[in-house]
Amino acid sequence: MESIIALEELIKENEEKVALQQRQLDSHLSGERPLSAMALASTESNLEEATELLEKYKGMLERLSQFTPEELEEKERLHTAAMRKKYFDAQESRIKLNVEKENDIKLEVLRIIGELPVDVQFEDEELFEMATKSISLSLPELNEVVSKLEEIRKDFSQMTKDNDNRSMQEFATIDFLIPIVILHFYILANNIKENTNEHNEKVEKNQDDLMENSSEEEMFELEQTSKIEFVGFPKYQDWWIRELWVSHQAYFALFSWKSLVNKLCFTTEQKKAWSIIFDRWVFLKKLLNDKGELAYHYNFAFDTLLNKYVGVHEELDQERILAVKSLIQKMTQEEDFTQVAPFHDMTTPYLKYKLEQIELQNREKSQ
């Protein structure tokens, strides 16, 4: 037990202090090493203090010794849990009262806390690090993000309130995740729009600056740098989700759709964000699709709000669905499925770690 070890160490330290002060006092009384009046008073005071602490720690250790190691561990576990609960119960108040952090950082921390599942908790400093990084990204103003999430949540709740939630009890996090994924889509789309406008303004300015006094080579480069029109995300098709993992066509169609959106991104941060958003979107769509009719209302609410807030549409026209399917088939035939990723390694970093852990466990068992 850590508490017992700590008390034993405190007892040892104070025993040494008592012994040292007693030797100095004995040397003074014997005349071997006389002390000045001030030094004598200090020695007696230190001896008295160390003796009191020694008796105190011995008493604490004696009280602990009345319990079995199992009882002590349980008491320490309960105490730690209680202190942790007290810490996190007061976290929001503590964040608000923090005078060292700026208000926008504190507001972002409170937003992050509100998004976290009930059983997920982070230390204050971890939350401040997350908030600082979040604000450093190309995100809209914090207040707009918070109000937009609340707006999406209300819309989603309104669209699903009349349905029998008993059929979705196994998906306890579904109500929590869908609005957040829609919000992330919304933020990414707005970032791309902002970057597109900035790009077009820069192109227009350069064109005005170089139009009059530019060489033929500069004019050629200028012509190659054209304005960009962001018309939104390409349309997806529901059968890609339904047949995922059982159809190469469905997988490759989703892969191609992801690549098309990736090309719309300007920055590395946007591309990383899109990769995460895509993974979560596919997870939710596949989860709902596999539930069939029981989840149709959730699926419809998800699609409707993505369309409303982001403009992400599913293709509904049968002729276009067929045309895209034919295009995907042609692309699949031309694709080389023997290629692997540039970082391909059959022995992945995690596999190496796993093998090391298994080897370590086997050695411990053999000993």
Backbone hydrogen bonds, N-H to C=O, Kabsch-Sander energy under -0.5 kcal/mol:
donor,donor_aa,acceptor,acceptor_aa,energy
5,I,1,M,-2.2
6,A,2,E,-2.6
7,L,3,S,-2.3
8,E,4,I,-2.6
9,E,5,I,-2.0
10,L,6,A,-2.2
11,I,7,L,-2.6
12,K,8,E,-2.2
13,E,9,E,-2.3
14,N,10,L,-2.2
15,E,11,I,-2.3
16,E,12,K,-1.9
17,K,13,E,-1.9
18,V,14,N,-2.7
19,A,15,E,-2.5
20,L,16,E,-2.4
21,Q,17,K,-2.6
22,Q,18,V,-2.5
23,R,19,A,-2.2
24,Q,20,L,-2.1
25,L,21,Q,-2.1
26,D,22,Q,-2.8
27,S,23,R,-2.5
28,H,24,Q,-1.6
29,L,25,L,-2.4
30,S,26,D,-2.3
31,G,27,S,-0.5
31,G,28,H,-0.8
32,E,27,S,-1.0
33,R,27,S,-1.8
40,L,36,S,-2.8
41,A,37,A,-2.1
42,S,38,M,-2.2
43,T,39,A,-2.4
44,E,40,L,-2.6
45,S,41,A,-2.2
46,N,42,S,-2.7
47,L,43,T,-2.5
48,E,44,E,-2.2
49,E,45,S,-2.4
50,A,46,N,-2.7
51,T,47,L,-2.3
52,E,48,E,-2.1
53,L,49,E,-2.3
54,L,50,A,-2.4
55,E,51,T,-2.4
56,K,52,E,-2.3
57,Y,53,L,-2.8
58,K,54,L,-2.2
59,G,55,E,-2.1
60,M,56,K,-2.1
61,L,57,Y,-2.4
62,E,58,K,-2.3
63,R,59,G,-2.1
64,L,60,M,-2.1
65,S,61,L,-2.1
66,Q,62,E,-0.5
66,Q,63,R,-0.9
67,F,64,L,-1.9
72,L,68,T,-2.5
73,E,69,P,-2.5
74,E,70,E,-2.1
75,K,71,E,-2.5
76,E,72,L,-2.7
77,R,73,E,-2.4
78,L,74,E,-2.6
79,H,75,K,-2.4
80,T,76,E,-2.7
81,A,77,R,-2.6
82,A,78,L,-2.5
83,M,79,H,-2.6
84,R,80,T,-2.6
85,K,81,A,-2.5
86,K,82,A,-2.4
87,Y,83,M,-2.2
88,F,84,R,-2.5
89,D,85,K,-2.6
90,A,86,K,-1.4
91,Q,88,F,-0.9
94,R,90,A,-2.5
95,I,91,Q,-2.7
96,K,92,E,-2.3
97,L,93,S,-1.9
98,N,94,R,-0.6
98,N,95,I,-0.9
106,K,102,E,-2.1
107,L,103,N,-2.7
108,E,104,D,-1.8
109,V,105,I,-2.2
110,L,106,K,-2.3
111,R,107,L,-2.0
112,I,108,E,-2.3
113,I,109,V,-2.6
114,G,110,L,-2.0
115,E,111,R,-1.2
116,L,112,I,-1.3
120,V,117,P,-1.8
121,Q,119,D,-0.5
127,L,123,E,-2.1
128,F,124,D,-2.4
129,E,125,E,-2.2
130,M,126,E,-2.2
131,A,127,L,-2.6
132,T,128,F,-2.4
133,K,129,E,-2.1
134,S,130,M,-2.5
135,I,131,A,-2.4
136,S,132,T,-1.6
137,L,133,K,-0.9
137,L,134,S,-0.7
139,L,137,L,-2.2
145,V,141,E,-1.9
146,V,142,L,-2.7
147,S,143,N,-2.5
148,K,144,E,-2.3
149,L,145,V,-2.4
150,E,146,V,-2.1
151,E,147,S,-2.1
152,I,148,K,-2.5
153,R,149,L,-2.7
154,K,150,E,-2.3
155,D,151,E,-2.2
156,F,152,I,-2.7
157,S,153,R,-2.7
158,Q,154,K,-2.5
159,M,155,D,-2.0
160,T,156,F,-1.2
161,K,157,S,-1.0
163,N,160,T,-1.3
165,N,163,N,-1.1
167,S,164,D,-1.2
168,M,165,N,-1.8
169,Q,166,R,-1.1
171,F,168,M,-1.9
172,A,170,E,-0.5
174,I,171,F,-1.7
177,L,173,T,-2.4
178,I,174,I,-2.0
180,I,176,F,-0.8
181,V,177,L,-2.5
182,I,178,I,-2.3
183,L,179,P,-2.2
184,H,180,I,-2.4
185,F,181,V,-2.3
186,Y,182,I,-2.4
187,I,183,L,-2.6
188,L,184,H,-2.4
189,A,185,F,-2.7
190,N,186,Y,-2.2
191,N,187,I,-2.4
192,I,188,L,-2.4
193,K,189,A,-2.3
194,E,190,N,-2.5
195,N,191,N,-2.6
196,T,192,I,-2.4
197,N,193,K,-2.4
198,E,194,E,-2.4
199,H,195,N,-2.4
200,N,196,T,-2.5
201,E,197,N,-2.4
202,K,198,E,-2.1
203,V,199,H,-2.5
204,E,200,N,-2.5
205,K,201,E,-2.2
206,N,202,K,-2.6
207,Q,203,V,-2.4
208,D,204,E,-2.0
209,D,205,K,-2.3
210,L,206,N,-2.3
211,M,207,Q,-1.4
214,S,212,E,-0.6
219,M,215,S,-2.3
220,F,216,E,-2.1
221,E,217,E,-2.1
222,L,218,E,-2.2
223,E,219,M,-2.1
224,Q,220,F,-1.5
225,T,221,E,-1.1
226,S,224,Q,-1.3
230,F,228,I,-0.6
231,V,229,E,-0.8
236,Y,313,H,-1.8
240,W,237,Q,-1.4
241,I,237,Q,-0.6
241,I,238,D,-0.8
242,R,238,D,-2.1
243,E,239,W,-2.3
244,L,241,I,-1.1
246,V,243,E,-2.1
247,S,243,E,-1.1
251,Y,247,S,-2.1
252,F,248,H,-2.8
253,A,249,Q,-2.3
254,L,250,A,-2.1
255,F,251,Y,-2.4
256,S,252,F,-2.4
257,W,253,A,-2.4
258,K,254,L,-2.6
259,S,255,F,-1.9
260,L,256,S,-2.2
261,V,257,W,-1.9
262,N,258,K,-2.2
263,K,259,S,-1.6
264,L,260,L,-0.5
264,L,261,V,-1.3
265,C,261,V,-0.7
265,C,262,N,-0.9
271,K,267,T,-1.9
272,K,268,T,-2.5
273,A,269,E,-2.5
274,W,270,Q,-2.8
275,S,271,K,-2.0
276,I,272,K,-1.8
277,I,273,A,-2.8
278,F,274,W,-3.0
279,D,275,S,-1.9
280,R,276,I,-2.2
281,W,277,I,-2.7
282,V,278,F,-2.8
283,F,279,D,-2.2
284,L,280,R,-2.5
285,K,281,W,-2.8
286,K,282,V,-2.7
287,L,283,F,-2.3
288,L,284,L,-2.6
289,N,285,K,-2.5
290,D,286,K,-2.4
291,K,287,L,-0.8
292,G,289,N,-1.3
294,L,291,K,-1.2
295,A,292,G,-1.6
296,Y,293,E,-1.2
299,N,295,A,-2.7
300,F,296,Y,-2.9
301,A,297,H,-2.1
302,F,298,Y,-2.6
303,D,299,N,-2.6
304,T,300,F,-2.7
305,L,301,A,-2.3
306,L,302,F,-1.9
307,N,303,D,-2.2
308,K,304,T,-2.2
309,Y,305,L,-2.7
310,V,306,L,-1.9
311,G,306,L,-1.4
312,V,306,L,-1.5
313,H,311,G,-0.7
315,E,236,Y,-3.3
321,I,317,D,-2.4
322,L,318,Q,-2.3
323,A,319,E,-2.3
324,V,320,R,-2.8
325,K,321,I,-2.1
326,S,322,L,-2.3
327,L,323,A,-2.1
328,I,324,V,-2.7
329,Q,325,K,-2.3
330,K,326,S,-2.1
331,M,327,L,-2.6
332,T,328,I,-2.7
333,Q,329,Q,-1.9
334,E,330,K,-1.4
335,E,331,M,-1.0
335,E,332,T,-0.5
337,F,335,E,-0.9
339,Q,336,D,-1.1
344,H,341,A,-2.2
348,T,346,M,-1.3
352,K,348,T,-2.3
353,Y,349,P,-2.1
354,K,350,Y,-3.0
355,L,351,L,-2.5
356,E,352,K,-2.2
357,Q,353,Y,-2.3
358,I,354,K,-2.4
359,E,355,L,-2.4
360,L,356,E,-2.3
361,Q,357,Q,-2.5
362,N,358,I,-2.4
363,R,359,E,-2.0
364,E,360,L,-2.3
365,K,361,Q,-2.2
366,S,362,N,-2.1
367,Q,363,R,-1.5
